[in-house]
Amino acid sequence: MRTLLVGLRVTDIDRSLAFYQALGYTVVGTVPDTPFGSLTMIQLPDDPFVTIELVHDPDRPVTETGGLNHLAIQTGDLLATIATLASHGIQADPERPTAGPDDPLVTMVRDPDGYLIELVQWPEGHGDGLTADDFKVD
């Protein structure tokens, strides 16, 4: 088994698409008129498959995002990502993150509906993603 994607309910599909495209996502396809609403499948260029499904139903706007703590997205150059987002009017917190040489560089942004997104740049030599090795005690 494997996790395929997360479905995020969005209030304004155009506003959400602009945000996620600024993060680097591209639209892979759409599925209109499902019981959930219209589905827009998006993925990052380095992902082998769709990882986020934007779910839009104009009759069911997002009123609360507390059930999802956050999404985490890996970037190879966090400072460049922050600059790109700023050029689209998207504010990162902190704007100038710092970290020790063995620690990840991290900042947070919020999407148009308030979902919290953690942007992470791994330190030199760290593999992609989190594994059991990240939790070993020396």
N, CA, C and O atoms as CSV, one atom per row, in Angstrom:
chain,resi,resn,atom,element,x,y,z
A,1,MET,N,N,0.842,-1.178,0.000
A,1,MET,CA,C,0.000,0.000,0.000
A,1,MET,C,C,0.886,1.240,0.000
A,1,MET,O,O,2.035,1.191,0.439
A,2,ARG,N,N,0.347,2.345,-0.492
A,2,ARG,CA,C,1.055,3.617,-0.461
A,2,ARG,C,C,0.048,4.746,-0.495
A,2,ARG,O,O,-1.049,4.601,-1.033
A,3,THR,N,N,0.428,5.869,0.084
A,3,THR,CA,C,-0.415,7.052,0.022
A,3,THR,C,C,-0.358,7.593,-1.397
A,3,THR,O,O,0.724,7.736,-1.967
A,4,LEU,N,N,-1.518,7.893,-1.970
A,4,LEU,CA,C,-1.555,8.418,-3.328
A,4,LEU,C,C,-1.610,9.940,-3.364
A,4,LEU,O,O,-0.824,10.576,-4.065
A,5,LEU,N,N,-2.534,10.521,-2.614
A,5,LEU,CA,C,-2.687,11.961,-2.656
A,5,LEU,C,C,-3.495,12.427,-1.467
A,5,LEU,O,O,-4.052,11.619,-0.724
A,6,VAL,N,N,-3.557,13.745,-1.290
A,6,VAL,CA,C,-4.439,14.344,-0.303
A,6,VAL,C,C,-5.408,15.232,-1.075
A,6,VAL,O,O,-5.003,15.952,-1.988
A,7,GLY,N,N,-6.674,15.182,-0.712
A,7,GLY,CA,C,-7.693,16.028,-1.333
A,7,GLY,C,C,-7.951,17.229,-0.441
A,7,GLY,O,O,-8.332,17.074,0.720
A,8,LEU,N,N,-7.747,18.423,-0.975
A,8,LEU,CA,C,-7.983,19.655,-0.223
A,8,LEU,C,C,-9.200,20.362,-0.784
A,8,LEU,O,O,-9.249,20.685,-1.971
A,9,ARG,N,N,-10.183,20.603,0.072
A,9,ARG,CA,C,-11.358,21.369,-0.344
A,9,ARG,C,C,-10.931,22.828,-0.482
A,9,ARG,O,O,-10.265,23.365,0.403
A,10,VAL,N,N,-11.311,23.476,-1.590
A,10,VAL,CA,C,-10.957,24.872,-1.833
A,10,VAL,C,C,-12.216,25.681,-2.133
A,10,VAL,O,O,-13.180,25.165,-2.699
A,11,THR,N,N,-12.192,26.945,-1.747
A,11,THR,CA,C,-13.348,27.834,-1.940
A,11,THR,C,C,-13.386,28.418,-3.338
A,11,THR,O,O,-14.446,28.484,-3.960
A,12,ASP,N,N,-12.229,28.844,-3.837
A,12,ASP,CA,C,-12.133,29.500,-5.150
A,12,ASP,C,C,-11.052,28.776,-5.943
A,12,ASP,O,O,-9.864,28.941,-5.668
A,13,ILE,N,N,-11.456,27.980,-6.918
A,13,ILE,CA,C,-10.507,27.134,-7.641
A,13,ILE,C,C,-9.464,27.964,-8.386
A,13,ILE,O,O,-8.297,27.576,-8.423
A,14,ASP,N,N,-9.846,29.083,-8.976
A,14,ASP,CA,C,-8.875,29.899,-9.712
A,14,ASP,C,C,-7.817,30.485,-8.778
A,14,ASP,O,O,-6.628,30.488,-9.099
A,15,ARG,N,N,-8.254,30.975,-7.632
A,15,ARG,CA,C,-7.325,31.539,-6.638
A,15,ARG,C,C,-6.383,30.449,-6.123
A,15,ARG,O,O,-5.183,30.682,-5.979
A,16,SER,N,N,-6.920,29.269,-5.846
A,16,SER,CA,C,-6.098,28.164,-5.354
A,16,SER,C,C,-5.124,27.676,-6.417
A,16,SER,O,O,-3.965,27.391,-6.112
A,17,LEU,N,N,-5.579,27.576,-7.655
A,17,LEU,CA,C,-4.674,27.155,-8.728
A,17,LEU,C,C,-3.521,28.142,-8.897
A,17,LEU,O,O,-2.381,27.727,-9.101
A,18,ALA,N,N,-3.802,29.434,-8.816
A,18,ALA,CA,C,-2.734,30.439,-8.929
A,18,ALA,C,C,-1.708,30.239,-7.818
A,18,ALA,O,O,-0.505,30.321,-8.066
A,19,PHE,N,N,-2.170,29.978,-6.601
A,19,PHE,CA,C,-1.267,29.761,-5.471
A,19,PHE,C,C,-0.407,28.515,-5.696
A,19,PHE,O,O,0.818,28.581,-5.596
A,20,TYR,N,N,-1.044,27.386,-5.998
A,20,TYR,CA,C,-0.291,26.138,-6.134
A,20,TYR,C,C,0.612,26.157,-7.366
A,20,TYR,O,O,1.669,25.525,-7.355
A,21,GLN,N,N,0.225,26.858,-8.417
A,21,GLN,CA,C,1.101,26.997,-9.577
A,21,GLN,C,C,2.311,27.858,-9.223
A,21,GLN,O,O,3.404,27.608,-9.731
A,22,ALA,N,N,2.145,28.865,-8.364
A,22,ALA,CA,C,3.286,29.661,-7.890
A,22,ALA,C,C,4.256,28.782,-7.105
A,22,ALA,O,O,5.461,29.032,-7.117
A,23,LEU,N,N,3.745,27.752,-6.421
A,23,LEU,CA,C,4.602,26.799,-5.713
A,23,LEU,C,C,5.306,25.841,-6.674
A,23,LEU,O,O,6.255,25.159,-6.287
A,24,GLY,N,N,4.846,25.787,-7.923
A,24,GLY,CA,C,5.475,24.920,-8.919
A,24,GLY,C,C,4.610,23.765,-9.410
A,24,GLY,O,O,5.040,22.990,-10.264
A,25,TYR,N,N,3.397,23.643,-8.879
A,25,TYR,CA,C,2.502,22.564,-9.307
A,25,TYR,C,C,1.959,22.825,-10.708
A,25,TYR,O,O,1.791,23.974,-11.117
A,26,THR,N,N,1.690,21.755,-11.431
A,26,THR,CA,C,1.023,21.847,-12.725
A,26,THR,C,C,-0.244,21.000,-12.681
A,26,THR,O,O,-0.332,20.028,-11.931
A,27,VAL,N,N,-1.204,21.378,-13.483
A,27,VAL,CA,C,-2.463,20.642,-13.562
A,27,VAL,C,C,-2.268,19.436,-14.467
A,27,VAL,O,O,-1.807,19.555,-15.602
A,28,VAL,N,N,-2.630,18.272,-13.939
A,28,VAL,CA,C,-2.526,17.027,-14.695
A,28,VAL,C,C,-3.851,16.699,-15.365
A,28,VAL,O,O,-3.877,16.180,-16.481
A,29,GLY,N,N,-4.948,16.999,-14.686
A,29,GLY,CA,C,-6.270,16.718,-15.236
A,29,GLY,C,C,-7.362,17.121,-14.269
A,29,GLY,O,O,-7.094,17.492,-13.126
A,30,THR,N,N,-8.586,17.047,-14.734
A,30,THR,CA,C,-9.744,17.382,-13.905
A,30,THR,C,C,-10.813,16.309,-14.049
A,30,THR,O,O,-10.903,15.623,-15.066
A,31,VAL,N,N,-11.609,16.188,-13.017
A,31,VAL,CA,C,-12.767,15.294,-13.030
A,31,VAL,C,C,-13.951,16.142,-12.567
A,31,VAL,O,O,-14.093,16.400,-11.371
A,32,PRO,N,N,-14.803,16.578,-13.499
A,32,PRO,CA,C,-15.929,17.427,-13.114
A,32,PRO,C,C,-17.075,16.616,-12.517
A,32,PRO,O,O,-17.199,15.415,-12.758
A,33,ASP,N,N,-17.892,17.283,-11.748
A,33,ASP,CA,C,-19.175,16.738,-11.291
A,33,ASP,C,C,-19.094,15.404,-10.570
A,33,ASP,O,O,-19.813,14.467,-10.918
A,34,THR,N,N,-18.224,15.306,-9.566
A,34,THR,CA,C,-18.206,14.120,-8.715
A,34,THR,C,C,-19.089,14.418,-7.501
A,34,THR,O,O,-19.501,15.565,-7.327
A,35,PRO,N,N,-19.391,13.441,-6.667
A,35,PRO,CA,C,-20.155,13.714,-5.441
A,35,PRO,C,C,-19.445,14.703,-4.503
A,35,PRO,O,O,-20.089,15.331,-3.663
A,36,PHE,N,N,-18.111,14.842,-4.647
A,36,PHE,CA,C,-17.353,15.789,-3.824
A,36,PHE,C,C,-17.333,17.182,-4.431
A,36,PHE,O,O,-17.111,18.158,-3.715
A,37,GLY,N,N,-17.559,17.296,-5.731
A,37,GLY,CA,C,-17.422,18.533,-6.490
A,37,GLY,C,C,-16.493,18.284,-7.664
A,37,GLY,O,O,-16.261,17.136,-8.044
A,38,SER,N,N,-15.963,19.352,-8.239
A,38,SER,CA,C,-15.000,19.242,-9.323
A,38,SER,C,C,-13.628,18.960,-8.720
A,38,SER,O,O,-13.247,19.584,-7.730
A,39,LEU,N,N,-12.885,18.025,-9.311
A,39,LEU,CA,C,-11.563,17.644,-8.813
A,39,LEU,C,C,-10.497,18.100,-9.812
A,39,LEU,O,O,-10.605,17.833,-11.009
A,40,THR,N,N,-9.478,18.782,-9.316
A,40,THR,CA,C,-8.355,19.188,-10.152
A,40,THR,C,C,-7.104,18.527,-9.591
A,40,THR,O,O,-6.726,18.771,-8.445
A,41,MET,N,N,-6.466,17.692,-10.399
A,41,MET,CA,C,-5.290,16.934,-9.978
A,41,MET,C,C,-4.036,17.733,-10.314
A,41,MET,O,O,-3.858,18.173,-11.450
A,42,ILE,N,N,-3.153,17.921,-9.303
A,42,ILE,CA,C,-1.923,18.684,-9.531
A,42,ILE,C,C,-0.714,17.900,-9.033
A,42,ILE,O,O,-0.820,17.061,-8.138
A,43,GLN,N,N,0.443,18.196,-9.639
A,43,GLN,CA,C,1.677,17.543,-9.202
A,43,GLN,C,C,2.859,18.477,-9.424
A,43,GLN,O,O,2.816,19.386,-10.253
A,44,LEU,N,N,3.903,18.229,-8.667
A,44,LEU,CA,C,5.162,18.945,-8.826
A,44,LEU,C,C,5.992,18.273,-9.910
A,44,LEU,O,O,5.824,17.077,-10.151
A,45,PRO,N,N,6.884,19.011,-10.574
A,45,PRO,CA,C,7.659,18.436,-11.681
A,45,PRO,C,C,8.474,17.200,-11.311
A,45,PRO,O,O,8.640,16.309,-12.144
A,46,ASP,N,N,8.989,17.125,-10.080
A,46,ASP,CA,C,9.817,15.980,-9.700
A,46,ASP,C,C,9.024,14.823,-9.105
A,46,ASP,O,O,9.586,13.762,-8.835
A,47,ASP,N,N,7.719,15.018,-8.896
A,47,ASP,CA,C,6.886,13.931,-8.369
A,47,ASP,C,C,6.501,12.988,-9.505
A,47,ASP,O,O,6.177,13.449,-10.600
A,48,PRO,N,N,6.531,11.683,-9.266
A,48,PRO,CA,C,6.180,10.737,-10.329
A,48,PRO,C,C,4.678,10.644,-10.585
A,48,PRO,O,O,4.247,10.083,-11.592
A,49,PHE,N,N,3.875,11.204,-9.657
A,49,PHE,CA,C,2.430,11.132,-9.824
A,49,PHE,C,C,1.756,12.287,-9.092
A,49,PHE,O,O,2.407,13.034,-8.362
A,50,VAL,N,N,0.465,12.426,-9.291
A,50,VAL,CA,C,-0.353,13.457,-8.645
A,50,VAL,C,C,-0.253,13.297,-7.133
A,50,VAL,O,O,-0.327,12.178,-6.624
A,51,THR,N,N,-0.084,14.400,-6.410
A,51,THR,CA,C,-0.010,14.331,-4.949
A,51,THR,C,C,-1.085,15.149,-4.254
A,51,THR,O,O,-1.369,14.932,-3.076
A,52,ILE,N,N,-1.696,16.104,-4.987
A,52,ILE,CA,C,-2.774,16.912,-4.402
A,52,ILE,C,C,-3.947,16.945,-5.361
A,52,ILE,O,O,-3.788,17.077,-6.574
A,53,GLU,N,N,-5.132,16.822,-4.778
A,53,GLU,CA,C,-6.380,16.936,-5.515
A,53,GLU,C,C,-7.118,18.135,-4.920
A,53,GLU,O,O,-7.489,18.119,-3.747
A,54,LEU,N,N,-7.330,19.174,-5.732
A,54,LEU,CA,C,-8.092,20.332,-5.271
A,54,LEU,C,C,-9.566,20.046,-5.521
A,54,LEU,O,O,-9.979,19.808,-6.656
A,55,VAL,N,N,-10.353,20.071,-4.454
A,55,VAL,CA,C,-11.766,19.717,-4.514
A,55,VAL,C,C,-12.584,20.995,-4.393
A,55,VAL,O,O,-12.514,21.693,-3.381
A,56,HIS,N,N,-13.367,21.298,-5.440
A,56,HIS,CA,C,-14.131,22.550,-5.442
A,56,HIS,C,C,-15.608,22.283,-5.665
A,56,HIS,O,O,-16.001,21.654,-6.648
A,57,ASP,N,N,-16.420,22.772,-4.737
A,57,ASP,CA,C,-17.879,22.762,-4.856
A,57,ASP,C,C,-18.338,24.128,-4.377
A,57,ASP,O,O,-18.230,24.427,-3.188
A,58,PRO,N,N,-18.857,24.980,-5.289
A,58,PRO,CA,C,-19.245,26.333,-4.886
A,58,PRO,C,C,-20.275,26.366,-3.764
A,58,PRO,O,O,-20.399,27.371,-3.065
A,59,ASP,N,N,-21.008,25.282,-3.590
A,59,ASP,CA,C,-22.016,25.221,-2.516
A,59,ASP,C,C,-21.415,24.797,-1.178
A,59,ASP,O,O,-22.112,24.788,-0.164
A,60,ARG,N,N,-20.123,24.445,-1.165
A,60,ARG,CA,C,-19.457,23.998,0.063
A,60,ARG,C,C,-18.109,24.691,0.236
A,60,ARG,O,O,-17.068,24.048,0.103
A,61,PRO,N,N,-18.111,25.991,0.530
A,61,PRO,CA,C,-16.842,26.697,0.713
A,61,PRO,C,C,-16.123,26.212,1.972
A,61,PRO,O,O,-16.732,25.641,2.877
A,62,VAL,N,N,-14.828,26.452,2.005
A,62,VAL,CA,C,-14.021,26.092,3.172
A,62,VAL,C,C,-14.339,27.075,4.286
A,62,VAL,O,O,-14.227,28.287,4.105
A,63,THR,N,N,-14.733,26.549,5.432
A,63,THR,CA,C,-15.016,27.412,6.582
A,63,THR,C,C,-14.061,27.150,7.736
A,63,THR,O,O,-13.996,27.936,8.681
A,64,GLU,N,N,-13.311,26.033,7.663
A,64,GLU,CA,C,-12.410,25.677,8.756
A,64,GLU,C,C,-11.383,24.680,8.227
A,64,GLU,O,O,-11.734,23.748,7.503
A,65,THR,N,N,-10.110,24.877,8.589
A,65,THR,CA,C,-9.042,23.998,8.106
A,65,THR,C,C,-8.342,23.256,9.238
A,65,THR,O,O,-7.284,22.666,9.023
A,66,GLY,N,N,-8.908,23.276,10.423
A,66,GLY,CA,C,-8.254,22.718,11.598
A,66,GLY,C,C,-8.047,21.224,11.598
A,66,GLY,O,O,-7.256,20.726,12.399
A,67,GLY,N,N,-8.718,20.488,10.741
A,67,GLY,CA,C,-8.545,19.042,10.725
A,67,GLY,C,C,-7.234,18.602,10.095
A,67,GLY,O,O,-6.768,17.489,10.342
A,68,LEU,N,N,-6.639,19.459,9.287
A,68,LEU,CA,C,-5.365,19.167,8.647
A,68,LEU,C,C,-4.322,20.066,9.286
A,68,LEU,O,O,-4.432,21.290,9.212
A,69,ASN,N,N,-3.310,19.477,9.912
A,69,ASN,CA,C,-2.294,20.304,10.565
A,69,ASN,C,C,-1.446,21.049,9.535
A,69,ASN,O,O,-1.344,22.274,9.590
A,70,HIS,N,N,-0.836,20.317,8.591
A,70,HIS,CA,C,-0.058,20.966,7.548
A,70,HIS,C,C,0.353,19.961,6.482
A,70,HIS,O,O,0.324,18.748,6.694
A,71,LEU,N,N,0.738,20.501,5.326
A,71,LEU,CA,C,1.388,19.728,4.274
A,71,LEU,C,C,2.855,20.097,4.308
A,71,LEU,O,O,3.191,21.225,4.670
A,72,ALA,N,N,3.734,19.190,3.945
A,72,ALA,CA,C,5.155,19.496,3.846
A,72,ALA,C,C,5.603,19.272,2.410
A,72,ALA,O,O,5.296,18.251,1.796
A,73,ILE,N,N,6.340,20.255,1.886
A,73,ILE,CA,C,6.833,20.196,0.516
A,73,ILE,C,C,8.335,20.420,0.550
A,73,ILE,O,O,8.815,21.372,1.166
A,74,GLN,N,N,9.066,19.550,-0.105
A,74,GLN,CA,C,10.518,19.657,-0.170
A,74,GLN,C,C,10.916,20.555,-1.340
A,74,GLN,O,O,10.336,20.469,-2.422
A,75,THR,N,N,11.904,21.411,-1.116
A,75,THR,CA,C,12.464,22.250,-2.170
A,75,THR,C,C,13.983,22.140,-2.140
A,75,THR,O,O,14.574,21.957,-1.075
A,76,GLY,N,N,14.607,22.249,-3.290
A,76,GLY,CA,C,16.056,22.185,-3.358
A,76,GLY,C,C,16.729,23.486,-2.967
A,76,GLY,O,O,17.887,23.483,-2.550
A,77,ASP,N,N,16.012,24.611,-3.099
A,77,ASP,CA,C,16.565,25.923,-2.789
A,77,ASP,C,C,15.467,26.763,-2.144
A,77,ASP,O,O,14.699,27.435,-2.833
A,78,LEU,N,N,15.402,26.717,-0.823
A,78,LEU,CA,C,14.315,27.385,-0.108
A,78,LEU,C,C,14.328,28.894,-0.313
A,78,LEU,O,O,13.267,29.492,-0.491
A,79,LEU,N,N,15.490,29.522,-0.293
A,79,LEU,CA,C,15.536,30.973,-0.455
A,79,LEU,C,C,15.034,31.400,-1.837
A,79,LEU,O,O,14.359,32.422,-1.954
A,80,ALA,N,N,15.351,30.637,-2.880
A,80,ALA,CA,C,14.832,30.925,-4.216
A,80,ALA,C,C,13.322,30.708,-4.263
A,80,ALA,O,O,12.604,31.474,-4.906
A,81,THR,N,N,12.841,29.672,-3.588
A,81,THR,CA,C,11.404,29.411,-3.529
A,81,THR,C,C,10.685,30.560,-2.837
A,81,THR,O,O,9.638,31.008,-3.305
A,82,ILE,N,N,11.236,31.038,-1.733
A,82,ILE,CA,C,10.636,32.164,-1.015
A,82,ILE,C,C,10.588,33.403,-1.908
A,82,ILE,O,O,9.590,34.123,-1.911
A,83,ALA,N,N,11.661,33.657,-2.666
A,83,ALA,CA,C,11.690,34.811,-3.569
A,83,ALA,C,C,10.641,34.684,-4.669
A,83,ALA,O,O,9.970,35.659,-5.007
A,84,THR,N,N,10.500,33.477,-5.227
A,84,THR,CA,C,9.479,33.249,-6.257
A,84,THR,C,C,8.088,33.483,-5.686
A,84,THR,O,O,7.256,34.139,-6.311
A,85,LEU,N,N,7.840,32.948,-4.503
A,85,LEU,CA,C,6.529,33.138,-3.880
A,85,LEU,C,C,6.267,34.614,-3.608
A,85,LEU,O,O,5.159,35.097,-3.840
A,86,ALA,N,N,7.274,35.335,-3.117
A,86,ALA,CA,C,7.114,36.766,-2.831
A,86,ALA,C,C,6.750,37.530,-4.106
A,86,ALA,O,O,5.973,38.484,-4.055
A,87,SER,N,N,7.304,37.119,-5.246
A,87,SER,CA,C,6.980,37.790,-6.513
A,87,SER,C,C,5.521,37.574,-6.914
A,87,SER,O,O,4.987,38.303,-7.751
A,88,HIS,N,N,4.883,36.571,-6.313
A,88,HIS,CA,C,3.457,36.290,-6.538
A,88,HIS,C,C,2.602,36.806,-5.385
A,88,HIS,O,O,1.408,36.516,-5.320
A,89,GLY,N,N,3.207,37.569,-4.476
A,89,GLY,CA,C,2.465,38.128,-3.352
A,89,GLY,C,C,2.209,37.148,-2.229
A,89,GLY,O,O,1.321,37.372,-1.406
A,90,ILE,N,N,2.974,36.058,-2.176
A,90,ILE,CA,C,2.803,35.037,-1.139
A,90,ILE,C,C,3.917,35.208,-0.114
A,90,ILE,O,O,5.100,35.129,-0.446
A,91,GLN,N,N,3.524,35.443,1.129
A,91,GLN,CA,C,4.461,35.737,2.210
A,91,GLN,C,C,4.859,34.459,2.953
A,91,GLN,O,O,3.997,33.677,3.354
A,92,ALA,N,N,6.158,34.253,3.134
A,92,ALA,CA,C,6.672,33.127,3.915
A,92,ALA,C,C,6.998,33.607,5.324
A,92,ALA,O,O,7.350,34.770,5.527
A,93,ASP,N,N,6.880,32.708,6.293
A,93,ASP,CA,C,7.189,33.042,7.688
A,93,ASP,C,C,8.037,31.924,8.284
A,93,ASP,O,O,7.510,30.834,8.511
A,94,PRO,N,N,9.314,32.139,8.547
A,94,PRO,CA,C,10.038,33.402,8.386
A,94,PRO,C,C,10.467,33.620,6.935
A,94,PRO,O,O,10.588,32.680,6.150
A,95,GLU,N,N,10.693,34.898,6.609
A,95,GLU,CA,C,11.143,35.251,5.263
A,95,GLU,C,C,12.587,34.850,5.026
A,95,GLU,O,O,12.958,34.536,3.895
A,96,ARG,N,N,13.411,34.855,6.067
A,96,ARG,CA,C,14.829,34.491,5.977
A,96,ARG,C,C,15.130,33.400,7.013
A,96,ARG,O,O,15.734,33.683,8.047
A,97,PRO,N,N,14.719,32.168,6.747
A,97,PRO,CA,C,14.958,31.103,7.727
A,97,PRO,C,C,16.445,30.792,7.887
A,97,PRO,O,O,17.238,30.959,6.960
A,98,THR,N,N,16.795,30.341,9.072
A,98,THR,CA,C,18.167,29.923,9.350
A,98,THR,C,C,18.136,28.533,9.980
A,98,THR,O,O,17.136,28.124,10.570
A,99,ALA,N,N,19.239,27.824,9.845
A,99,ALA,CA,C,19.354,26.480,10.427
A,99,ALA,C,C,20.816,26.126,10.567
A,99,ALA,O,O,21.676,26.683,9.884
A,100,GLY,N,N,21.085,25.189,11.464
A,100,GLY,CA,C,22.439,24.666,11.610
A,100,GLY,C,C,22.809,23.829,10.399
A,100,GLY,O,O,21.934,23.480,9.608
A,101,PRO,N,N,24.080,23.497,10.234
A,101,PRO,CA,C,24.533,22.767,9.042
A,101,PRO,C,C,23.922,21.378,8.893
A,101,PRO,O,O,23.858,20.858,7.779
A,102,ASP,N,N,23.473,20.765,9.983
A,102,ASP,CA,C,22.876,19.432,9.910
A,102,ASP,C,C,21.360,19.453,10.040
A,102,ASP,O,O,20.727,18.403,10.143
A,103,ASP,N,N,20.775,20.653,10.035
A,103,ASP,CA,C,19.328,20.799,10.231
A,103,ASP,C,C,18.652,21.256,8.948
A,103,ASP,O,O,19.273,21.924,8.122
A,104,PRO,N,N,17.385,20.901,8.777
A,104,PRO,CA,C,16.665,21.383,7.596
A,104,PRO,C,C,16.373,22.876,7.720
A,104,PRO,O,O,16.215,23.403,8.821
A,105,LEU,N,N,16.305,23.539,6.580
A,105,LEU,CA,C,15.893,24.932,6.494
A,105,LEU,C,C,14.384,24.902,6.258
A,105,LEU,O,O,13.918,24.226,5.341
A,106,VAL,N,N,13.608,25.632,7.080
A,106,VAL,CA,C,12.146,25.507,7.052
A,106,VAL,C,C,11.486,26.877,7.104
A,106,VAL,O,O,11.943,27.774,7.813
A,107,THR,N,N,10.406,27.027,6.344
A,107,THR,CA,C,9.515,28.180,6.459
A,107,THR,C,C,8.089,27.696,6.249
A,107,THR,O,O,7.863,26.554,5.851
A,108,MET,N,N,7.132,28.574,6.519
A,108,MET,CA,C,5.718,28.225,6.380
A,108,MET,C,C,5.015,29.267,5.510
A,108,MET,O,O,5.360,30.449,5.520
A,109,VAL,N,N,4.020,28.794,4.756
A,109,VAL,CA,C,3.114,29.664,4.011
A,109,VAL,C,C,1.700,29.148,4.227
A,109,VAL,O,O,1.500,28.012,4.658
A,110,ARG,N,N,0.727,29.989,3.926
A,110,ARG,CA,C,-0.677,29.562,3.981
A,110,ARG,C,C,-1.287,29.718,2.605
A,110,ARG,O,O,-1.057,30.715,1.920
A,111,ASP,N,N,-2.068,28.726,2.203
A,111,ASP,CA,C,-2.745,28.821,0.915
A,111,ASP,C,C,-3.967,29.730,1.065
A,111,ASP,O,O,-4.268,30.156,2.180
A,112,PRO,N,N,-4.676,30.038,-0.016
A,112,PRO,CA,C,-5.794,30.988,0.059
A,112,PRO,C,C,-6.909,30.599,1.029
A,112,PRO,O,O,-7.637,31.468,1.508
A,113,ASP,N,N,-7.052,29.305,1.323
A,113,ASP,CA,C,-8.086,28.877,2.262
A,113,ASP,C,C,-7.561,28.733,3.681
A,113,ASP,O,O,-8.325,28.404,4.588
A,114,GLY,N,N,-6.276,28.973,3.888
A,114,GLY,CA,C,-5.707,28.923,5.227
A,114,GLY,C,C,-4.963,27.651,5.566
A,114,GLY,O,O,-4.498,27.502,6.697
A,115,TYR,N,N,-4.831,26.719,4.619
A,115,TYR,CA,C,-4.066,25.508,4.889
A,115,TYR,C,C,-2.596,25.877,5.090
A,115,TYR,O,O,-2.033,26.651,4.316
A,116,LEU,N,N,-1.986,25.326,6.125
A,116,LEU,CA,C,-0.590,25.593,6.444
A,116,LEU,C,C,0.303,24.665,5.625
A,116,LEU,O,O,0.076,23.456,5.570
A,117,ILE,N,N,1.320,25.247,4.991
A,117,ILE,CA,C,2.244,24.477,4.165
A,117,ILE,C,C,3.660,24.743,4.648
A,117,ILE,O,O,4.112,25.887,4.696
A,118,GLU,N,N,4.349,23.669,5.005
A,118,GLU,CA,C,5.737,23.738,5.445
A,118,GLU,C,C,6.632,23.501,4.231
A,118,GLU,O,O,6.495,22.493,3.537
A,119,LEU,N,N,7.538,24.424,3.981
A,119,LEU,CA,C,8.511,24.274,2.908
A,119,LEU,C,C,9.847,23.908,3.533
A,119,LEU,O,O,10.312,24.591,4.446
A,120,VAL,N,N,10.471,22.835,3.050
A,120,VAL,CA,C,11.669,22.274,3.676
A,120,VAL,C,C,12.790,22.117,2.654
A,120,VAL,O,O,12.576,21.613,1.552
A,121,GLN,N,N,13.986,22.555,3.035
A,121,GLN,CA,C,15.197,22.258,2.275
A,121,GLN,C,C,16.089,21.413,3.168
A,121,GLN,O,O,16.542,21.875,4.215
A,122,TRP,N,N,16.345,20.169,2.755
A,122,TRP,CA,C,17.166,19.274,3.551
A,122,TRP,C,C,18.611,19.758,3.559
A,122,TRP,O,O,19.049,20.408,2.610
A,123,PRO,N,N,19.361,19.447,4.626
A,123,PRO,CA,C,20.787,19.797,4.636
A,123,PRO,C,C,21.552,18.950,3.619
A,123,PRO,O,O,21.078,17.905,3.174
A,124,GLU,N,N,22.725,19.420,3.270
A,124,GLU,CA,C,23.600,18.709,2.323
A,124,GLU,C,C,23.772,17.250,2.757
A,124,GLU,O,O,24.072,16.977,3.920
A,125,GLY,N,N,23.583,16.329,1.833
A,125,GLY,CA,C,23.787,14.914,2.107
A,125,GLY,C,C,22.559,14.173,2.624
A,125,GLY,O,O,22.594,12.949,2.747
A,126,HIS,N,N,21.469,14.887,2.931
A,126,HIS,CA,C,20.242,14.241,3.416
A,126,HIS,C,C,19.473,13.683,2.232
A,126,HIS,O,O,19.336,14.351,1.208
A,127,GLY,N,N,18.976,12.474,2.363
A,127,GLY,CA,C,18.158,11.884,1.313
A,127,GLY,C,C,16.800,12.553,1.228
A,127,GLY,O,O,16.424,13.315,2.119
A,128,ASP,N,N,16.062,12.275,0.162
A,128,ASP,CA,C,14.714,12.814,0.013
A,128,ASP,C,C,13.781,12.214,1.055
A,128,ASP,O,O,13.876,11.029,1.373
A,129,GLY,N,N,12.883,13.033,1.582
A,129,GLY,CA,C,11.849,12.561,2.492
A,129,GLY,C,C,12.357,12.240,3.884
A,129,GLY,O,O,13.538,12.398,4.193
A,130,LEU,N,N,11.428,11.784,4.715
A,130,LEU,CA,C,11.738,11.350,6.075
A,130,LEU,C,C,11.775,9.838,6.110
A,130,LEU,O,O,10.937,9.171,5.503
A,131,THR,N,N,12.751,9.298,6.825
A,131,THR,CA,C,12.836,7.851,7.007
A,131,THR,C,C,13.125,7.572,8.476
A,131,THR,O,O,13.305,8.495,9.269
A,132,ALA,N,N,13.167,6.300,8.828
A,132,ALA,CA,C,13.489,5.910,10.205
A,132,ALA,C,C,14.841,6.455,10.633
A,132,ALA,O,O,15.055,6.703,11.819
A,133,ASP,N,N,15.765,6.647,9.687
A,133,ASP,CA,C,17.092,7.178,10.010
A,133,ASP,C,C,17.013,8.568,10.628
A,133,ASP,O,O,17.896,8.952,11.395
A,134,ASP,N,N,15.962,9.332,10.304
A,134,ASP,CA,C,15.817,10.679,10.863
A,134,ASP,C,C,15.435,10.658,12.338
A,134,ASP,O,O,15.459,11.701,12.992
A,135,PHE,N,N,15.089,9.508,12.863
A,135,PHE,CA,C,14.624,9.428,14.256
A,135,PHE,C,C,15.518,8.562,15.137
A,135,PHE,O,O,15.172,8.267,16.281
A,136,LYS,N,N,16.653,8.163,14.607
A,136,LYS,CA,C,17.603,7.371,15.398
A,136,LYS,C,C,18.315,8.268,16.396
A,136,LYS,O,O,18.683,9.400,16.079
A,137,VAL,N,N,18.504,7.760,17.591
A,137,VAL,CA,C,19.225,8.485,18.628
A,137,VAL,C,C,20.667,7.979,18.625
A,137,VAL,O,O,20.916,6.775,18.672
A,138,ASP,N,N,21.607,8.918,18.569
A,138,ASP,CA,C,23.034,8.527,18.584
A,138,ASP,C,C,23.511,8.222,19.966
A,138,ASP,O,O,24.679,7.880,20.155
